[in-house]
Each structure stands twice: as C-alpha cells, then as structure tokens.
Amino acid sequence: MTKGLELNISRNTVARYLQRIQEVRDGVEETILPKDRQIQRPCIVLTPEIRDQIHSILKANADLPKKQRWTGRKIWDHLVKEGYTISYSTVKREVAS
C-alpha cells in the first residue's frame, strides 16, 4: 500500500513533500514546510460601485415601514438580477456594517 493512500492525501502532495525533503537534504531549501504558506484567495468582488448601490438601497429603505424594507437577501437578489457576481454573505456583511 502506498503512503498517499494510508494518509488519505493525493499522490501529488506526497511527491511534492518528497521533493521538498530532498531539496532540504541537498541544501537547496532550509525547511520542508515554507515559512509563509501562501493561500490563493479570490479577488474582492465588492467594488465601490456595488457598495454605493447597496447603501443607496438601504438609504431608500430607511423611509419605508419595517415590514416593507428590503432585506439583505432581497438586495442580493436584485444585484444578481442586474448581472453582478457577488455572494450573499458579502452583501450580508456590507448590510450589517
């Protein structure tokens, strides 16, 4: 049985770490694990244009009775229908701030 199957990780990951161990032995690298592990994060979708639109909707909502105000969900639906690619959690976070 291979090590990757025993550890439930990809064989590519095993190969990468074996390569890294060899580089440490050869003196090319200092440590097996990099000190700063870079995590690829998607770019921020909340542009100033979208932020302004959310706040203008909230400002217009301030005059409405409580039951008629737009919720974060309704604002998100509106933005998606207009063609914006934005997550509900991003809109919810902006509404709460």
Secondary structure, DSSP 4 states (H G I P E B T S, - for coil): --HHHHHT--HHHHHHHHHHHHHHHHTS-S-SS-SS-----PPP---HHHHHHHHHHHHHHTTS-GGGSPPHHHHHHHHHHTT----HHHHHHHHH-
